[in-house]
Amino acid sequence: MSIIQANGIDLKVEEYGPSDGPVLLLISGWSVQLTFWPKPFLKHFTDAGFRVIIFDNRDVGLSQKFKRNVTTYPFAPHIMASRYLRRKLLVAYTLEDMAADAIGILDTLDIPRAHILGLSMGGMIAQIVAAKYPKRVRSTSILMSSSNRFGLPLPPSRLLFDVFFKRRSRDPEKNLAASQRIWQRIRTQDGGYPPNDLSDTLTATIDRANYPAGRQRQLEAIMATGDLRRFGRKIVSPTLVIHGSADLLSRPHGGVDVAENIKGAKFELIDGLGHDLPPSKIDQIAKLVIEHARAETDTKKRLKRVV
């Protein structure tokens, strides 16, 4: 599938698996493209009978780009004002707009309900989707994400600066070098990656789309949206929260906080997992998500028989 209109903007969407299977909508993380999802990871779900939908979030990849100027500092006063007044003010959009994008995809594809899987920032968006559109969500799975609550442990200071404060260059080679340094730190150590995988993957990603301004606007959206616990407490769909014990970018405390603020949520900590989907861990992660989604389906079938 190519570009579709959803929530009034153009979004790049791809589908895998049987067209009549239960839908699993995957929401990508901050600044990463749909190519971030490893094909072997997606295959677990299609082999299990799911219709898998992935997409580029707004402002990254091949989806629509926004033109509003970004700030020079991600904690600028207008962002903090947006956060407390819950208005967009001078930010281009918030995570609530990005949640509406996800629902817009379901609307355009005529899908009434779906299982939702969000990773990192995508896990934040998934919380909003599940809270604001409960009738559209069959189950929610949140990977290596956070409640975005002020006071949660931050990444190590050097990593914090390199990821969130250091501006990316439009020069592809400089951007590649910066991306490699960061991913070498945050991804799973001994994750079973083949040689040169990181360089090849990042090069292909930058060749596909190199747009640092979108990266900054998405960060502004995260900051302006603020604490997500107000959404988590409204979630009624069965929820699974998965986090890695070795995640330096989104510390495990964030996942714990998500689970503690969603009634009945299950929390799974995976030993040694960083902030990625490595070959050594994708079988385990996919199995957890599939079992969680199937449990929701089995429960619905049992209730229907009782009624």
N, C-alpha and C positions, 0 to 999 in steps of 0.2 A: 504494500500500500504506500501511497505517496503522501502528499500534503492534504490535510482536511481542514475544514472550517469548524472550530470549536470555541465556544464562548467568545465569538466575535473576532478571533485571531486565527492565523495559519499555524498548524502544528504538524510536525513530521511524525507519522505513526507507522509502526510495523506490526504485523500479526503472525503468529505461529500456532500450529496445532489444529485440531479439528474445529470446524466452524460451529458445530453444535455442542461443543463441550462447555462446561462451566467456565465463565470468564475470570481470568486473573489479570488485573491491571497493575503493572509495575510502574512505580514513580521513582525517577532517578534522583540522585543527590545534587548538592550544590556544584554548579559549574560543569558537571559531567554530562556527556552525551549518552544517547541510548546504546551506543556501542560499548559502554561500560559493562553492560550485562553479558557475562561470558556465555557463549553458545551452549557449552555443556550444561550450564546451570539452567538455561531455558529448556533444554531437552528433557531434563528431569520432569518438568511440568507438562510438556506436551506428551511425553510417554505415559504420564499418569492420566491423560485425557483432557487436560485443560486447554482452553483457547487463550493463549497468552498474548497480551497487548502491551507493547512498549512504545515510548514516545520521547522525543526531545522536549524538555521543558521550554517554555518561552525564554527567549534571549540566549539560547545556546543551540549548538548543532545546526540543523537545517530548519528549525522552527523560526517563527517571526521574531525579528529583532526590534528593540525599542530604541528611541533616539534621545530621550531625555538625558541631559548631562548627569554624570555621576559626581558624587562629592569627592573631595580629596582625603576625607577621613571618615571611616565608617561609623564613628560615634558622634557625628555632627549633631548640633542642636535640633535641626529639623527632623532628624530620624528619631531622636528621643521624644520630641513632641508628638510625632506620629504614634509612637509606642504607647504613650500615656493617654492620648486623646482618642486612640483607636481610629485614626483617620489617616488617609494616605498623605495629605499635605503635599510636601515636595518630593516624596519618593514616587517612583514610577508605578509601583504596584506592591502588594503585600502577599504573604503566603495564602491569604484567603482568596485572592484573585487566582493564584496558581491552583488552589483546590477546585475553584470553579472551572478551570481549564480541564482538570481530570474528569469532572462530571460532564463537561461539554463534549468530551470524547465519547463517553457512554451515550449521551443524547444523540450525537451525530451518527453513531453506529447502531442506534436503536437497541441498546442494551439496558434493560430495566435495572438489573442488579449485578454486582460483581464482587469477587474477592479482591481486596486491596493489599498490595505489598509495597511498602515504601522504605527506601534506604537513605539514611543520613538525613539531609534536608527533605528528601522524599518521605521519610518517616514522620517528619513534622507536618508535611502537607497531608499525609494519610490520617493523622490525628484530627485535622480540621475537616477532612472529607467525612470521616466516620461520625464526627460530632454534628456537623451541619446538615448532612444528607443521610440520615440513618436508614431510610427506606431503600437507599441505593446500594448499601453495603452488606454483603453476606458474612464476611469475616475480615479482620484487619490483622496484618502482620507488619511489625515495625522492626527494622534492622538497624543496628548501630546508630541510633538516633538519640534524641533528648527532648525534655520538656521545655528547653530553652529558659529555664528558671534562673534568675539572677542568683549568684552565689554558688552554683555548681562548680566543681573543679574544672580548671581550664587546662589546655595542652601545655607542655613545657614552654617556657618563655620564648626560646629561640624559634621553636616550631610555630608558636602563636604569631610571632612577628612575620615569619616567612609566608605563612598561609594567608593571614587576614590583613596584614598591613603593607606588605611589599607589593608594589604595583607590577603587573605583568606587562611585558613588552609585546608590541604588535609584531616584532621580528620573530618569525617561527623558530629559528635556532635558539634564541635566547629564552623563548617561552618553553621550548622543549627541555633545555638544561634546567630551568627553574622547576618545571614539573617533575623531572626525574629526581631531583634532590628531595623534594617533598614526599613523593611516593615511596622512595627508598626508605624513608623514615616511618611512614604511617602504615605501610602494608604489612601483611603477615610475614614474619621472618621464617625462613624454611617453609614457605607456602606451597612448594612443589611446582613453582613456575619453571618453564623451560628457559634455557639461556637466551638472552637478548629479548625476552618477551616484553619487558617494561619499555625498552627503547622503541621496539617495533609498534607496540600498542599506542604509545603516546604520539609517535610520529604520524601514525594513521589518523589519530584523533585530530591532531592539529591540522593535518592536510585536509581533513573533512570540513573543519570550521575552526577558525582562530579569531575569537571575538572577546577580548578581555573586558570590554565595557559591560557585557552581559553578566559576566562573573561578579562584577562589583554591584550591579543593580540587584542581583539575586541576594547578595549579602545584605544590602540595605533592606530588602524585603524581610529577611530573617530578623534583623534588628528592629524594624518598625513593628512587626507583628508581636514580638515580645513573648512573655510567659504563656505557654500553651496549656497550662493546667486547667484553665477555664474551659478548654475544649475537651481535654481528657476526661473530666468529671461528667461530661454529657454522653460519652460513648456507651452504646448499649450492645454493639456487635461483639461477638467473641473475639478476644484480642490476644495475640501472641507477641511478646517483646523478646528479641534476640540481640545479644551484645557479645562482644569479644573481650576477654580478660586483658588482652594486650593492646587495646585500642587507645592510641595516644591522642588522636584528634578529637574524638567524641568519647570522653571517659565513661566507663561503665556506670558511674553514678547517675549519668543522664538517663540511661535505659532503666535503671532501677526506679528513678523518679517518675518516668512515664508509667511503668507498671503499677506503681503505688497509687497513682491518681486515676486509674481506670478500673472500675469495679469488675472483679473477676478475672483480671488480666493474668496471663501466665508469663513467667520470666525464665529465660534460658540463657545461661552464661556459657560461652564456648571457650574453652581453655586455649590460649595461644593465638586466638583470632585477633587480627588488627583491624584496620579500617578498609577492608577490601573483601573480595570474594575469591579466595585463592583455590587452586585445584585441590589442595589437601583438605579443604573444609566444605566445598560446595555440596557434596553428597549429604553431609550431615545437616546443613542448613536447609537444603531443598526438602529433605525428608521431614523435618520439623514443620515446615510451612504446609506441605501436602497433607500431613496427618491432621494439622490444625484445620485446614479448609475442609477436608473430608469429614471431620467430626461435626462441623456445622451442618453439612449436607445430610449426614446420617441422622442428626437430631431433628431436622425439619421433616425428614421422611417418617420418623417414629411419631412425631406429633401429629402428622397428617393422618396416620393410621389410627391413632387414638381418637381423633376428632371424627 
